[in-house]
């Protein structure tokens, strides 16, 4: 990671942004109840170098419930059915966690802040 291309977020800043974005996805998923479709609120990729890459509201799944178990089927990054309501237009950004610190590009941070402001998420 080229450190100078990223800004460091405090844990408090990250938690504030992360919780607001997750709440939008949770609310959206409540509207999908009964369809079997699910927009994963967040996905973390763990790398061998210790970094974690965090993606928010990006991946779609079909959930199948059988014998008290849930099976997840990955559907991709596009809304699977046109008849579904549009998901929150969360910008496609990556947040990197390295140790206890969080990093994001300045452009992506601005995009998230603008989105949250327009979405009026408190």
Secondary structure, DSSP 8 states (H G I E B T S, - for coil): --GGGEEEE-HHHHHHHHHHHHHHHHHHHHHTTTSSEEE-SEEEEE-TTSEEEEEES--EEEEEEETTEEEEEEEESS-S-TTS----------EEEETTEEEEEHHHHHHHHHHHHHHT--
